[in-house]
Amino acid sequence: MSSSLSRGRRLEAAAIAAVATPVITSLGRTYHWHETGTEYLDQIVRDGRQPIYALWHGRIMPGIPYLRDRGIVVIISENFDGEWIARVVGRLGFDTARGSSSRGGARALVQLRRDMRAGRPVAFTLDGPRGPREVAQPGAVWLAGATGNPLLPFHIESSASWTASSWDRHQVPKPFSHVAVAMGPPIDVPAGADEAVLERARQQLEHTLADLKARAIALLPSPR
């Protein structure tokens, strides 16, 4: 729990989470899911490693019901929005490392490294928490090199959604819509990689996610 928030703000966050959690759960149950590339996840698990799920910030909403109850650890910002989001995902089977690129990020990455060494998968919103939109930040790439676990890029698209006016153009799939998940080949980062290698891996993530967007869209039923 974020110690910087007043008791009143924590109570407000708890109230929002109490409403948001059943809404997200109910929405997720109405979706018609389509998947491709899940064999990459299966191979990571068979190899005795853990995935670093990598997606864009604007796909958090459909990502939560899709990834729920897998014991995944996620970074959540240490602010009011982060507080209620942490409470929501905690009820849906996630664990959290509190921090962001602007506050507590290094501490959160250290916790994620520790969690991965204990056999926990993690998930990253690569361009979060503030963007620029669909520009991967270096944290996930660093974690892959520090732990020996692969990045698993994936993208989610829906046949019908509400799109927010926020920086990330966040999408919320509408009830009963078709939702497609496209996973790509794992990306390994060697231990002790220099800045040039890390940058190539970061760029590879961006290119892969662009390709996965097209693959996810292709999975969706054609409009009638």
N, C-alpha and C positions, 0 to 999 in steps of 0.2 A: 504493500500500500504506500502511496506517495505521502511522505511526511510533510511536504510543503503545502498541502491543502488543508484548509480549515475543516473543522468538524462538520460545518454546514455544507461545504462543498462535497465532502465525502458522502454525506447523506444524500445529496442531490445526485451524485454519481451512482449510488446504490439504487436510487429510484429509477433512473434512466435504464440501468442494466436490468432491473426487474421487469420493465416493459419490453425492452429491446430483445432480450433473450428468447422469450416465446414467439415473438414476431419472426425473428430470423429462423428459428427452428421450424415454425409452421410454413414459412415460405419455402425453405429447403425441401420439405416433404412433398411439395407440389411440383417440383422441377422434374423434367424428363432428361436424364443425364445421358450424354454420349461421350465416349472416351477413345483416345488413340494414344499410343506410345507408352501405355502402362507397363509394357514388358521391360522398359528401362528401369523403372522402379523395382520391379521384381528381381532384376539382375543385381541391382545394388544390394538388396536384402540377401540374396543368395551368396553374394561375395562377403557377407559378414560386415558390411559397412552401413552407414546411415546417410540418408539423403539430406542435402541442404536445398529444400524447396525454394525456388526462386521465381517470383512473379511480380507484376507491376502493382503499385499501390491502388490503382483504380479498379482492381479486381478483388479487393479484400472481401467484399460482401458475398459473392458466390463462393469464394475460396473457403470461408468459414464453414458452411455446411458440408462442403466437399471434403475438407481435411479433418473434420471434427473427430474426437475420440481416438486419435492416433498417438497421443502422448507427445505432440510436437511442441517445442519451445519457440516462442516468438518474442521479438523485441517490441516493447510498447513504450511510448513516450511518457516522460514524467510530468504530465500536465493534466488538466481536468479531463480533456477528451480521452487521454490515455488511461485515466483512472476508470472511467465507466467501460471503456473497451476491454481493459484487462479483466474486469468483473464478468463481462459477457463471455469472453473466450475461456475464462476459467471454469465457467459453468458448462462449457461445451467440450471439455476434455483437453484443453491446451494448458501449457504452463508458460510463464512469462519471465523475461529478463527486462528490467526497467531501464530505459535510456533511449537516446536518439543521437543523431549526428551533431546536435547542438548542445546536448546536455547528457552526461552520463554514458555516452556511447562506448567509450573504451572499457568501462566497467562492465557494461552489458555484453560486449564481445568476449571478454574474459570469462564471464559466466557461461556463455554459449559454448566456448571451447571446453570448459569443464563438463558441461552437460553432454556434449558429444562424446567426450572420452568415457563418460559413464553409459554410453549406448543410447542416447536420446537423439531423435531427429530434430531438425530445426527448420524454420521457414523465414524467409526474408522478403519484404517488399522492397525491391531493389532501388526504387527511386524515392522512397519515403524518408522522412515524413513530410518534406516540403518541396520536393522536386529538385531540378526541373523534371517535367513529366517525361517518362520513358527514357531517362538517362540513368544508367546503373551507377550507383555509388559503390565505393571499393570494399565495403565491409564484408559482404558475402564472399568475395574473391579471397580476401585475406583469411577468412575463416576456413575456407577449403584448403588453402595451403598450410594453415596451422594445425589442421586435424587429420589431413589425409582422406577426408570424406568428399565425395563429388557434389558439385552443383547439379541440381536437377531442374532445368528451366521448364516452366509450364505456363500455359495461357488459357484463359476462360473467355468464351463468348456466348451470348444468349440470343435467342430469336426475337425477343422483345424485352426491353428494359427501360427503366428511368435513368437518365443521365444527369448528374449533378453539375452545377456551374463552378465547382471547385477546381483548383489547379490540376488535379489528377483526372478530371472528367469521370468521376466515380460512377460505375454502373451498378444498378440494382436490378437483377432480372425480375420481370413481372411474374405474378402467380401463374403456374401451369405452363410456363415457357420452356422451350428446349434449351438446355445448357450444355455446351461442348467444352471438354477439357482435352487439350493437346499437350503431351509431354515430349520433350526432346532428349537426345542422347546426353548422358552425363558429361560434365566438363570437369576434368581433373586439373588441379593446380599443384605443381611440385613444391615440396617443402623448401623453404629458403629462396623462393623465386624472387628475382630482382624486379625493379619497377617496370621494366619493359615487358616482362612475362606477365605480370599482374595486369598491366594495361591491355595486353592482347586478350587475356581471358575476359576482362570486363567488356571489351568490344565484341568478343564472340558471344557473350550473353545477350547483348543488345540485338545482334544480327539473328541469333537463334530465336529470340522471342518474337521478332518481326515475322520470321517464317512460321512460327507456331500459331500466330494470329491467323494467318491465311489458312493453315490446316484446320484450326478450330472452326472457322467460318464455313469451310467446305463440309464439315460434319453436320451442320445444321440443315434441317429439312428446307427445301425450297418453298418460298411463299406461294400460297395458292392464289 
